[in-house]
Amino acid sequence: MSQPISGALEPGFIDPVLDSQSVFRLVLDAMARPGTVQSVGDFISDVPLGLQPATAACLLSLADYETPIFLPQWLREGAVPRFIAFHTGASVTDNPAEAVFSVIEGDSQECTLGSFSTGDDRYPDRSTTVLVQCALLDNGEVVSLEGPGIKTRSRIAPSELHPEFWNEAIANHGLFPRGVDLIFCAGEKLVAVPRSSRIIREKI
């Protein structure tokens, strides 16, 4: 993970306009093709301590002043809220149910996926997009994905997720068309699991 610049606000994107557009398209592609790994390495380097570069890139390209962001308590107490506010205008909330975007640690059970907004029957898109920070996008429990954007099956294995994470994610898919969308972030890489993807645990 990149380390923050001492005494300075991290610069975010190298080219704020073009890089934001590029990462936005990258995230859309990741959501359209669940399980495919994308990299933001060409767009962002220095980020506040506690944020993965991929997490920061997603927030800077997706968030704005109308999109409250939930952060776990330890991130709310650091430099991350100032970084988010400066680059996006978004506010930080401690209420997961009102967040449009959320950052969580995959190995933490501070908030379950059910804590976030899953939209409603009329507006299922009014749900939270959850950015799940993890150590690696491999070396964890292997799960298979089926559904839109996947020809047969796609396999992912984010590492160091808490024991109930995949059970929560499977329950989330059961709410479709409601439910949260997941983006796993590790270093400069990300992989998306939208709520439309069926998750199959290969070993329990």
PyMOL CGO cylinders between C-alpha atoms (Angstrom):
from pymol import cmd
from pymol.cgo import CYLINDER

trace = [
    CYLINDER, 0.00, 0.00, 0.00, 1.27, 3.50, -0.80, 0.3, 1, 1, 1, 1, 1, 1,
    CYLINDER, 1.27, 3.50, -0.80, 2.17, 5.66, 2.17, 0.3, 1, 1, 1, 1, 1, 1,
    CYLINDER, 2.17, 5.66, 2.17, 0.87, 9.20, 2.65, 0.3, 1, 1, 1, 1, 1, 1,
    CYLINDER, 0.87, 9.20, 2.65, 3.00, 12.25, 1.97, 0.3, 1, 1, 1, 1, 1, 1,
    CYLINDER, 3.00, 12.25, 1.97, 3.93, 13.72, 5.34, 0.3, 1, 1, 1, 1, 1, 1,
    CYLINDER, 3.93, 13.72, 5.34, 2.25, 17.02, 6.08, 0.3, 1, 1, 1, 1, 1, 1,
    CYLINDER, 2.25, 17.02, 6.08, 0.48, 17.22, 2.71, 0.3, 1, 1, 1, 1, 1, 1,
    CYLINDER, 0.48, 17.22, 2.71, -2.88, 16.30, 1.28, 0.3, 1, 1, 1, 1, 1, 1,
    CYLINDER, -2.88, 16.30, 1.28, -2.46, 13.36, -1.07, 0.3, 1, 1, 1, 1, 1, 1,
    CYLINDER, -2.46, 13.36, -1.07, -2.91, 14.51, -4.69, 0.3, 1, 1, 1, 1, 1, 1,
    CYLINDER, -2.91, 14.51, -4.69, -5.39, 11.87, -5.84, 0.3, 1, 1, 1, 1, 1, 1,
    CYLINDER, -5.39, 11.87, -5.84, -5.47, 11.38, -9.60, 0.3, 1, 1, 1, 1, 1, 1,
    CYLINDER, -5.47, 11.38, -9.60, -2.50, 12.50, -11.66, 0.3, 1, 1, 1, 1, 1, 1,
    CYLINDER, -2.50, 12.50, -11.66, -4.90, 14.03, -14.22, 0.3, 1, 1, 1, 1, 1, 1,
    CYLINDER, -4.90, 14.03, -14.22, -8.17, 14.55, -12.28, 0.3, 1, 1, 1, 1, 1, 1,
    CYLINDER, -8.17, 14.55, -12.28, -10.51, 14.77, -15.28, 0.3, 1, 1, 1, 1, 1, 1,
    CYLINDER, -10.51, 14.77, -15.28, -9.10, 12.16, -17.64, 0.3, 1, 1, 1, 1, 1, 1,
    CYLINDER, -9.10, 12.16, -17.64, -8.11, 9.71, -14.92, 0.3, 1, 1, 1, 1, 1, 1,
    CYLINDER, -8.11, 9.71, -14.92, -11.52, 9.96, -13.24, 0.3, 1, 1, 1, 1, 1, 1,
    CYLINDER, -11.52, 9.96, -13.24, -13.20, 9.15, -16.55, 0.3, 1, 1, 1, 1, 1, 1,
    CYLINDER, -13.20, 9.15, -16.55, -10.82, 6.25, -17.19, 0.3, 1, 1, 1, 1, 1, 1,
    CYLINDER, -10.82, 6.25, -17.19, -11.40, 4.71, -13.76, 0.3, 1, 1, 1, 1, 1, 1,
    CYLINDER, -11.40, 4.71, -13.76, -15.15, 5.20, -14.10, 0.3, 1, 1, 1, 1, 1, 1,
    CYLINDER, -15.15, 5.20, -14.10, -15.09, 3.18, -17.35, 0.3, 1, 1, 1, 1, 1, 1,
    CYLINDER, -15.09, 3.18, -17.35, -12.84, 0.60, -15.69, 0.3, 1, 1, 1, 1, 1, 1,
    CYLINDER, -12.84, 0.60, -15.69, -15.31, 0.15, -12.82, 0.3, 1, 1, 1, 1, 1, 1,
    CYLINDER, -15.31, 0.15, -12.82, -18.22, -0.13, -15.23, 0.3, 1, 1, 1, 1, 1, 1,
    CYLINDER, -18.22, -0.13, -15.23, -16.32, -2.83, -17.13, 0.3, 1, 1, 1, 1, 1, 1,
    CYLINDER, -16.32, -2.83, -17.13, -15.60, -4.66, -13.86, 0.3, 1, 1, 1, 1, 1, 1,
    CYLINDER, -15.60, -4.66, -13.86, -19.31, -4.58, -12.96, 0.3, 1, 1, 1, 1, 1, 1,
    CYLINDER, -19.31, -4.58, -12.96, -20.32, -5.73, -16.45, 0.3, 1, 1, 1, 1, 1, 1,
    CYLINDER, -20.32, -5.73, -16.45, -17.85, -8.63, -16.31, 0.3, 1, 1, 1, 1, 1, 1,
    CYLINDER, -17.85, -8.63, -16.31, -17.96, -9.93, -12.74, 0.3, 1, 1, 1, 1, 1, 1,
    CYLINDER, -17.96, -9.93, -12.74, -14.83, -11.69, -11.58, 0.3, 1, 1, 1, 1, 1, 1,
    CYLINDER, -14.83, -11.69, -11.58, -12.45, -9.97, -14.00, 0.3, 1, 1, 1, 1, 1, 1,
    CYLINDER, -12.45, -9.97, -14.00, -9.51, -8.18, -12.38, 0.3, 1, 1, 1, 1, 1, 1,
    CYLINDER, -9.51, -8.18, -12.38, -8.87, -4.53, -13.23, 0.3, 1, 1, 1, 1, 1, 1,
    CYLINDER, -8.87, -4.53, -13.23, -5.95, -2.30, -12.22, 0.3, 1, 1, 1, 1, 1, 1,
    CYLINDER, -5.95, -2.30, -12.22, -5.83, 1.42, -11.40, 0.3, 1, 1, 1, 1, 1, 1,
    CYLINDER, -5.83, 1.42, -11.40, -2.04, 1.47, -11.27, 0.3, 1, 1, 1, 1, 1, 1,
    CYLINDER, -2.04, 1.47, -11.27, -1.65, 4.03, -14.04, 0.3, 1, 1, 1, 1, 1, 1,
    CYLINDER, -1.65, 4.03, -14.04, -3.99, 6.55, -12.44, 0.3, 1, 1, 1, 1, 1, 1,
    CYLINDER, -3.99, 6.55, -12.44, -3.27, 6.94, -8.72, 0.3, 1, 1, 1, 1, 1, 1,
    CYLINDER, -3.27, 6.94, -8.72, -0.30, 6.48, -6.43, 0.3, 1, 1, 1, 1, 1, 1,
    CYLINDER, -0.30, 6.48, -6.43, -0.28, 8.40, -3.13, 0.3, 1, 1, 1, 1, 1, 1,
    CYLINDER, -0.28, 8.40, -3.13, -3.31, 7.79, -0.92, 0.3, 1, 1, 1, 1, 1, 1,
    CYLINDER, -3.31, 7.79, -0.92, -4.06, 8.30, 2.78, 0.3, 1, 1, 1, 1, 1, 1,
    CYLINDER, -4.06, 8.30, 2.78, -3.00, 5.61, 5.19, 0.3, 1, 1, 1, 1, 1, 1,
    CYLINDER, -3.00, 5.61, 5.19, -5.81, 3.08, 5.47, 0.3, 1, 1, 1, 1, 1, 1,
    CYLINDER, -5.81, 3.08, 5.47, -7.05, 3.27, 1.89, 0.3, 1, 1, 1, 1, 1, 1,
    CYLINDER, -7.05, 3.27, 1.89, -6.00, 0.88, -0.84, 0.3, 1, 1, 1, 1, 1, 1,
    CYLINDER, -6.00, 0.88, -0.84, -5.15, 2.72, -4.10, 0.3, 1, 1, 1, 1, 1, 1,
    CYLINDER, -5.15, 2.72, -4.10, -8.00, 0.88, -5.85, 0.3, 1, 1, 1, 1, 1, 1,
    CYLINDER, -8.00, 0.88, -5.85, -10.43, 1.99, -3.11, 0.3, 1, 1, 1, 1, 1, 1,
    CYLINDER, -10.43, 1.99, -3.11, -9.32, 5.60, -3.41, 0.3, 1, 1, 1, 1, 1, 1,
    CYLINDER, -9.32, 5.60, -3.41, -9.59, 5.52, -7.20, 0.3, 1, 1, 1, 1, 1, 1,
    CYLINDER, -9.59, 5.52, -7.20, -13.14, 4.17, -7.03, 0.3, 1, 1, 1, 1, 1, 1,
    CYLINDER, -13.14, 4.17, -7.03, -14.22, 6.85, -4.56, 0.3, 1, 1, 1, 1, 1, 1,
    CYLINDER, -14.22, 6.85, -4.56, -12.63, 9.67, -6.55, 0.3, 1, 1, 1, 1, 1, 1,
    CYLINDER, -12.63, 9.67, -6.55, -14.29, 8.55, -9.78, 0.3, 1, 1, 1, 1, 1, 1,
    CYLINDER, -14.29, 8.55, -9.78, -17.74, 7.64, -8.41, 0.3, 1, 1, 1, 1, 1, 1,
    CYLINDER, -17.74, 7.64, -8.41, -18.47, 9.88, -5.41, 0.3, 1, 1, 1, 1, 1, 1,
    CYLINDER, -18.47, 9.88, -5.41, -19.64, 13.49, -5.31, 0.3, 1, 1, 1, 1, 1, 1,
    CYLINDER, -19.64, 13.49, -5.31, -21.32, 15.90, -2.90, 0.3, 1, 1, 1, 1, 1, 1,
    CYLINDER, -21.32, 15.90, -2.90, -24.61, 13.97, -3.14, 0.3, 1, 1, 1, 1, 1, 1,
    CYLINDER, -24.61, 13.97, -3.14, -23.17, 10.57, -2.18, 0.3, 1, 1, 1, 1, 1, 1,
    CYLINDER, -23.17, 10.57, -2.18, -22.58, 10.01, 1.56, 0.3, 1, 1, 1, 1, 1, 1,
    CYLINDER, -22.58, 10.01, 1.56, -19.74, 7.57, 2.26, 0.3, 1, 1, 1, 1, 1, 1,
    CYLINDER, -19.74, 7.57, 2.26, -19.61, 5.21, 5.23, 0.3, 1, 1, 1, 1, 1, 1,
    CYLINDER, -19.61, 5.21, 5.23, -16.19, 4.59, 6.77, 0.3, 1, 1, 1, 1, 1, 1,
    CYLINDER, -16.19, 4.59, 6.77, -15.34, 2.34, 9.71, 0.3, 1, 1, 1, 1, 1, 1,
    CYLINDER, -15.34, 2.34, 9.71, -14.58, 4.25, 12.88, 0.3, 1, 1, 1, 1, 1, 1,
    CYLINDER, -14.58, 4.25, 12.88, -10.79, 3.96, 12.65, 0.3, 1, 1, 1, 1, 1, 1,
    CYLINDER, -10.79, 3.96, 12.65, -10.82, 5.51, 9.16, 0.3, 1, 1, 1, 1, 1, 1,
    CYLINDER, -10.82, 5.51, 9.16, -13.18, 8.30, 10.22, 0.3, 1, 1, 1, 1, 1, 1,
    CYLINDER, -13.18, 8.30, 10.22, -10.59, 9.37, 12.78, 0.3, 1, 1, 1, 1, 1, 1,
    CYLINDER, -10.59, 9.37, 12.78, -7.71, 9.66, 10.29, 0.3, 1, 1, 1, 1, 1, 1,
    CYLINDER, -7.71, 9.66, 10.29, -6.88, 11.63, 7.16, 0.3, 1, 1, 1, 1, 1, 1,
    CYLINDER, -6.88, 11.63, 7.16, -9.33, 9.80, 4.89, 0.3, 1, 1, 1, 1, 1, 1,
    CYLINDER, -9.33, 9.80, 4.89, -12.41, 12.06, 5.45, 0.3, 1, 1, 1, 1, 1, 1,
    CYLINDER, -12.41, 12.06, 5.45, -10.38, 15.16, 4.55, 0.3, 1, 1, 1, 1, 1, 1,
    CYLINDER, -10.38, 15.16, 4.55, -9.02, 13.42, 1.43, 0.3, 1, 1, 1, 1, 1, 1,
    CYLINDER, -9.02, 13.42, 1.43, -12.52, 12.43, 0.34, 0.3, 1, 1, 1, 1, 1, 1,
    CYLINDER, -12.52, 12.43, 0.34, -14.03, 15.84, 1.01, 0.3, 1, 1, 1, 1, 1, 1,
    CYLINDER, -14.03, 15.84, 1.01, -11.25, 17.69, -0.82, 0.3, 1, 1, 1, 1, 1, 1,
    CYLINDER, -11.25, 17.69, -0.82, -11.32, 15.55, -3.95, 0.3, 1, 1, 1, 1, 1, 1,
    CYLINDER, -11.32, 15.55, -3.95, -15.04, 14.72, -4.24, 0.3, 1, 1, 1, 1, 1, 1,
    CYLINDER, -15.04, 14.72, -4.24, -17.06, 16.99, -1.96, 0.3, 1, 1, 1, 1, 1, 1,
    CYLINDER, -17.06, 16.99, -1.96, -18.70, 13.89, -0.47, 0.3, 1, 1, 1, 1, 1, 1,
    CYLINDER, -18.70, 13.89, -0.47, -19.58, 13.76, 3.20, 0.3, 1, 1, 1, 1, 1, 1,
    CYLINDER, -19.58, 13.76, 3.20, -18.65, 10.92, 5.54, 0.3, 1, 1, 1, 1, 1, 1,
    CYLINDER, -18.65, 10.92, 5.54, -21.36, 9.22, 7.59, 0.3, 1, 1, 1, 1, 1, 1,
    CYLINDER, -21.36, 9.22, 7.59, -21.28, 6.82, 10.52, 0.3, 1, 1, 1, 1, 1, 1,
    CYLINDER, -21.28, 6.82, 10.52, -24.69, 5.42, 9.50, 0.3, 1, 1, 1, 1, 1, 1,
    CYLINDER, -24.69, 5.42, 9.50, -24.22, 2.55, 7.03, 0.3, 1, 1, 1, 1, 1, 1,
    CYLINDER, -24.22, 2.55, 7.03, -27.90, 2.58, 6.01, 0.3, 1, 1, 1, 1, 1, 1,
    CYLINDER, -27.90, 2.58, 6.01, -27.64, 6.08, 4.52, 0.3, 1, 1, 1, 1, 1, 1,
    CYLINDER, -27.64, 6.08, 4.52, -24.40, 5.51, 2.61, 0.3, 1, 1, 1, 1, 1, 1,
    CYLINDER, -24.40, 5.51, 2.61, -24.26, 5.45, -1.18, 0.3, 1, 1, 1, 1, 1, 1,
    CYLINDER, -24.26, 5.45, -1.18, -20.71, 4.11, -1.02, 0.3, 1, 1, 1, 1, 1, 1,
    CYLINDER, -20.71, 4.11, -1.02, -19.00, 2.29, 1.81, 0.3, 1, 1, 1, 1, 1, 1,
    CYLINDER, -19.00, 2.29, 1.81, -15.49, 1.19, 2.67, 0.3, 1, 1, 1, 1, 1, 1,
    CYLINDER, -15.49, 1.19, 2.67, -15.10, -1.88, 4.88, 0.3, 1, 1, 1, 1, 1, 1,
    CYLINDER, -15.10, -1.88, 4.88, -12.28, -4.22, 5.80, 0.3, 1, 1, 1, 1, 1, 1,
    CYLINDER, -12.28, -4.22, 5.80, -12.97, -7.74, 4.61, 0.3, 1, 1, 1, 1, 1, 1,
    CYLINDER, -12.97, -7.74, 4.61, -11.76, -9.30, 7.85, 0.3, 1, 1, 1, 1, 1, 1,
    CYLINDER, -11.76, -9.30, 7.85, -13.84, -7.02, 10.08, 0.3, 1, 1, 1, 1, 1, 1,
    CYLINDER, -13.84, -7.02, 10.08, -17.35, -7.68, 11.32, 0.3, 1, 1, 1, 1, 1, 1,
    CYLINDER, -17.35, -7.68, 11.32, -18.00, -4.11, 12.42, 0.3, 1, 1, 1, 1, 1, 1,
    CYLINDER, -18.00, -4.11, 12.42, -20.81, -3.97, 9.84, 0.3, 1, 1, 1, 1, 1, 1,
    CYLINDER, -20.81, -3.97, 9.84, -22.61, -6.82, 8.10, 0.3, 1, 1, 1, 1, 1, 1,
    CYLINDER, -22.61, -6.82, 8.10, -23.62, -6.42, 4.46, 0.3, 1, 1, 1, 1, 1, 1,
    CYLINDER, -23.62, -6.42, 4.46, -27.20, -6.32, 5.71, 0.3, 1, 1, 1, 1, 1, 1,
    CYLINDER, -27.20, -6.32, 5.71, -26.41, -3.06, 7.52, 0.3, 1, 1, 1, 1, 1, 1,
    CYLINDER, -26.41, -3.06, 7.52, -26.28, -1.16, 4.22, 0.3, 1, 1, 1, 1, 1, 1,
    CYLINDER, -26.28, -1.16, 4.22, -29.09, 0.08, 2.03, 0.3, 1, 1, 1, 1, 1, 1,
    CYLINDER, -29.09, 0.08, 2.03, -30.37, -2.60, -0.34, 0.3, 1, 1, 1, 1, 1, 1,
    CYLINDER, -30.37, -2.60, -0.34, -32.68, -0.24, -2.22, 0.3, 1, 1, 1, 1, 1, 1,
    CYLINDER, -32.68, -0.24, -2.22, -36.38, -0.98, -2.46, 0.3, 1, 1, 1, 1, 1, 1,
    CYLINDER, -36.38, -0.98, -2.46, -38.72, -2.69, -4.91, 0.3, 1, 1, 1, 1, 1, 1,
    CYLINDER, -38.72, -2.69, -4.91, -39.38, 0.53, -6.85, 0.3, 1, 1, 1, 1, 1, 1,
    CYLINDER, -39.38, 0.53, -6.85, -35.78, 1.77, -6.81, 0.3, 1, 1, 1, 1, 1, 1,
    CYLINDER, -35.78, 1.77, -6.81, -33.43, -1.19, -6.37, 0.3, 1, 1, 1, 1, 1, 1,
    CYLINDER, -33.43, -1.19, -6.37, -30.58, 0.94, -7.70, 0.3, 1, 1, 1, 1, 1, 1,
    CYLINDER, -30.58, 0.94, -7.70, -30.75, 3.12, -4.57, 0.3, 1, 1, 1, 1, 1, 1,
    CYLINDER, -30.75, 3.12, -4.57, -28.49, 0.76, -2.71, 0.3, 1, 1, 1, 1, 1, 1,
    CYLINDER, -28.49, 0.76, -2.71, -24.98, 0.93, -1.31, 0.3, 1, 1, 1, 1, 1, 1,
    CYLINDER, -24.98, 0.93, -1.31, -21.90, 0.01, -3.31, 0.3, 1, 1, 1, 1, 1, 1,
    CYLINDER, -21.90, 0.01, -3.31, -19.55, -1.62, -0.80, 0.3, 1, 1, 1, 1, 1, 1,
    CYLINDER, -19.55, -1.62, -0.80, -15.79, -1.38, -1.36, 0.3, 1, 1, 1, 1, 1, 1,
    CYLINDER, -15.79, -1.38, -1.36, -14.26, -4.36, 0.44, 0.3, 1, 1, 1, 1, 1, 1,
    CYLINDER, -14.26, -4.36, 0.44, -10.58, -3.90, 1.25, 0.3, 1, 1, 1, 1, 1, 1,
    CYLINDER, -10.58, -3.90, 1.25, -8.59, -7.12, 1.41, 0.3, 1, 1, 1, 1, 1, 1,
    CYLINDER, -8.59, -7.12, 1.41, -4.95, -8.17, 1.36, 0.3, 1, 1, 1, 1, 1, 1,
    CYLINDER, -4.95, -8.17, 1.36, -5.01, -9.96, -2.00, 0.3, 1, 1, 1, 1, 1, 1,
    CYLINDER, -5.01, -9.96, -2.00, -7.46, -10.89, -4.73, 0.3, 1, 1, 1, 1, 1, 1,
    CYLINDER, -7.46, -10.89, -4.73, -6.27, -14.48, -4.57, 0.3, 1, 1, 1, 1, 1, 1,
    CYLINDER, -6.27, -14.48, -4.57, -5.08, -16.92, -1.92, 0.3, 1, 1, 1, 1, 1, 1,
    CYLINDER, -5.08, -16.92, -1.92, -8.42, -16.89, -0.13, 0.3, 1, 1, 1, 1, 1, 1,
    CYLINDER, -8.42, -16.89, -0.13, -11.44, -19.16, -0.26, 0.3, 1, 1, 1, 1, 1, 1,
    CYLINDER, -11.44, -19.16, -0.26, -12.37, -19.85, -3.89, 0.3, 1, 1, 1, 1, 1, 1,
    CYLINDER, -12.37, -19.85, -3.89, -15.95, -19.03, -4.86, 0.3, 1, 1, 1, 1, 1, 1,
    CYLINDER, -15.95, -19.03, -4.86, -17.62, -19.30, -8.24, 0.3, 1, 1, 1, 1, 1, 1,
    CYLINDER, -17.62, -19.30, -8.24, -19.80, -16.65, -9.83, 0.3, 1, 1, 1, 1, 1, 1,
    CYLINDER, -19.80, -16.65, -9.83, -22.66, -17.18, -12.25, 0.3, 1, 1, 1, 1, 1, 1,
    CYLINDER, -22.66, -17.18, -12.25, -25.00, -14.71, -13.88, 0.3, 1, 1, 1, 1, 1, 1,
    CYLINDER, -25.00, -14.71, -13.88, -25.09, -11.75, -16.26, 0.3, 1, 1, 1, 1, 1, 1,
    CYLINDER, -25.09, -11.75, -16.26, -21.74, -10.92, -17.86, 0.3, 1, 1, 1, 1, 1, 1,
    CYLINDER, -21.74, -10.92, -17.86, -20.30, -14.39, -17.14, 0.3, 1, 1, 1, 1, 1, 1,
    CYLINDER, -20.30, -14.39, -17.14, -20.21, -16.99, -19.94, 0.3, 1, 1, 1, 1, 1, 1,
    CYLINDER, -20.21, -16.99, -19.94, -20.16, -20.05, -17.68, 0.3, 1, 1, 1, 1, 1, 1,
    CYLINDER, -20.16, -20.05, -17.68, -18.49, -19.51, -14.33, 0.3, 1, 1, 1, 1, 1, 1,
    CYLINDER, -18.49, -19.51, -14.33, -15.91, -17.10, -13.00, 0.3, 1, 1, 1, 1, 1, 1,
    CYLINDER, -15.91, -17.10, -13.00, -13.78, -17.83, -9.93, 0.3, 1, 1, 1, 1, 1, 1,
    CYLINDER, -13.78, -17.83, -9.93, -12.40, -15.37, -7.41, 0.3, 1, 1, 1, 1, 1, 1,
    CYLINDER, -12.40, -15.37, -7.41, -10.58, -15.81, -4.09, 0.3, 1, 1, 1, 1, 1, 1,
    CYLINDER, -10.58, -15.81, -4.09, -10.15, -12.55, -2.12, 0.3, 1, 1, 1, 1, 1, 1,
    CYLINDER, -10.15, -12.55, -2.12, -8.04, -13.27, 0.93, 0.3, 1, 1, 1, 1, 1, 1,
    CYLINDER, -8.04, -13.27, 0.93, -8.56, -12.63, 4.65, 0.3, 1, 1, 1, 1, 1, 1,
    CYLINDER, -8.56, -12.63, 4.65, -12.33, -12.28, 4.66, 0.3, 1, 1, 1, 1, 1, 1,
    CYLINDER, -12.33, -12.28, 4.66, -14.14, -12.91, 7.93, 0.3, 1, 1, 1, 1, 1, 1,
    CYLINDER, -14.14, -12.91, 7.93, -15.75, -16.37, 8.29, 0.3, 1, 1, 1, 1, 1, 1,
    CYLINDER, -15.75, -16.37, 8.29, -19.33, -15.24, 7.62, 0.3, 1, 1, 1, 1, 1, 1,
    CYLINDER, -19.33, -15.24, 7.62, -18.58, -12.92, 4.70, 0.3, 1, 1, 1, 1, 1, 1,
    CYLINDER, -18.58, -12.92, 4.70, -19.59, -15.26, 1.88, 0.3, 1, 1, 1, 1, 1, 1,
    CYLINDER, -19.59, -15.26, 1.88, -22.73, -16.33, 3.72, 0.3, 1, 1, 1, 1, 1, 1,
    CYLINDER, -22.73, -16.33, 3.72, -23.70, -12.67, 3.92, 0.3, 1, 1, 1, 1, 1, 1,
    CYLINDER, -23.70, -12.67, 3.92, -22.91, -12.18, 0.22, 0.3, 1, 1, 1, 1, 1, 1,
    CYLINDER, -22.91, -12.18, 0.22, -25.01, -15.19, -0.76, 0.3, 1, 1, 1, 1, 1, 1,
    CYLINDER, -25.01, -15.19, -0.76, -27.92, -13.85, 1.29, 0.3, 1, 1, 1, 1, 1, 1,
    CYLINDER, -27.92, -13.85, 1.29, -27.46, -10.47, -0.40, 0.3, 1, 1, 1, 1, 1, 1,
    CYLINDER, -27.46, -10.47, -0.40, -27.84, -12.07, -3.86, 0.3, 1, 1, 1, 1, 1, 1,
    CYLINDER, -27.84, -12.07, -3.86, -31.07, -13.63, -2.63, 0.3, 1, 1, 1, 1, 1, 1,
    CYLINDER, -31.07, -13.63, -2.63, -32.56, -10.12, -2.38, 0.3, 1, 1, 1, 1, 1, 1,
    CYLINDER, -32.56, -10.12, -2.38, -32.07, -9.44, -6.11, 0.3, 1, 1, 1, 1, 1, 1,
    CYLINDER, -32.07, -9.44, -6.11, -33.04, -7.08, -7.76, 0.3, 1, 1, 1, 1, 1, 1,
    CYLINDER, -33.04, -7.08, -7.76, -32.35, -5.35, -4.46, 0.3, 1, 1, 1, 1, 1, 1,
    CYLINDER, -32.35, -5.35, -4.46, -29.04, -5.77, -2.66, 0.3, 1, 1, 1, 1, 1, 1,
    CYLINDER, -29.04, -5.77, -2.66, -25.62, -4.17, -2.41, 0.3, 1, 1, 1, 1, 1, 1,
    CYLINDER, -25.62, -4.17, -2.41, -22.93, -4.33, -5.09, 0.3, 1, 1, 1, 1, 1, 1,
    CYLINDER, -22.93, -4.33, -5.09, -19.44, -5.43, -4.02, 0.3, 1, 1, 1, 1, 1, 1,
    CYLINDER, -19.44, -5.43, -4.02, -16.06, -4.23, -5.27, 0.3, 1, 1, 1, 1, 1, 1,
    CYLINDER, -16.06, -4.23, -5.27, -13.07, -6.00, -3.75, 0.3, 1, 1, 1, 1, 1, 1,
    CYLINDER, -13.07, -6.00, -3.75, -9.97, -3.79, -3.59, 0.3, 1, 1, 1, 1, 1, 1,
    CYLINDER, -9.97, -3.79, -3.59, -6.43, -5.02, -2.98, 0.3, 1, 1, 1, 1, 1, 1,
    CYLINDER, -6.43, -5.02, -2.98, -3.54, -2.69, -3.69, 0.3, 1, 1, 1, 1, 1, 1,
    CYLINDER, -3.54, -2.69, -3.69, -4.02, -1.28, -7.20, 0.3, 1, 1, 1, 1, 1, 1,
    CYLINDER, -4.02, -1.28, -7.20, -6.37, -4.08, -8.30, 0.3, 1, 1, 1, 1, 1, 1,
    CYLINDER, -6.37, -4.08, -8.30, -10.11, -4.55, -8.02, 0.3, 1, 1, 1, 1, 1, 1,
    CYLINDER, -10.11, -4.55, -8.02, -12.76, -7.10, -8.93, 0.3, 1, 1, 1, 1, 1, 1,
    CYLINDER, -12.76, -7.10, -8.93, -16.52, -6.59, -8.82, 0.3, 1, 1, 1, 1, 1, 1,
    CYLINDER, -16.52, -6.59, -8.82, -19.35, -8.85, -7.70, 0.3, 1, 1, 1, 1, 1, 1,
    CYLINDER, -19.35, -8.85, -7.70, -22.66, -7.10, -8.46, 0.3, 1, 1, 1, 1, 1, 1,
    CYLINDER, -22.66, -7.10, -8.46, -25.82, -8.18, -6.67, 0.3, 1, 1, 1, 1, 1, 1,
    CYLINDER, -25.82, -8.18, -6.67, -26.93, -9.98, -9.85, 0.3, 1, 1, 1, 1, 1, 1,
    CYLINDER, -26.93, -9.98, -9.85, -24.10, -12.52, -9.52, 0.3, 1, 1, 1, 1, 1, 1,
    CYLINDER, -24.10, -12.52, -9.52, -24.90, -15.87, -7.94, 0.3, 1, 1, 1, 1, 1, 1,
    CYLINDER, -24.90, -15.87, -7.94, -22.12, -16.92, -5.53, 0.3, 1, 1, 1, 1, 1, 1,
    CYLINDER, -22.12, -16.92, -5.53, -21.25, -20.58, -5.05, 0.3, 1, 1, 1, 1, 1, 1,
    CYLINDER, -21.25, -20.58, -5.05, -18.92, -21.64, -2.26, 0.3, 1, 1, 1, 1, 1, 1,
    CYLINDER, -18.92, -21.64, -2.26, -16.76, -24.47, -3.56, 0.3, 1, 1, 1, 1, 1, 1,
    CYLINDER, -16.76, -24.47, -3.56, -15.63, -25.59, -0.11, 0.3, 1, 1, 1, 1, 1, 1,
    CYLINDER, -15.63, -25.59, -0.11, -17.34, -24.91, 3.21, 0.3, 1, 1, 1, 1, 1, 1,
]
cmd.load_cgo(trace, "trace")
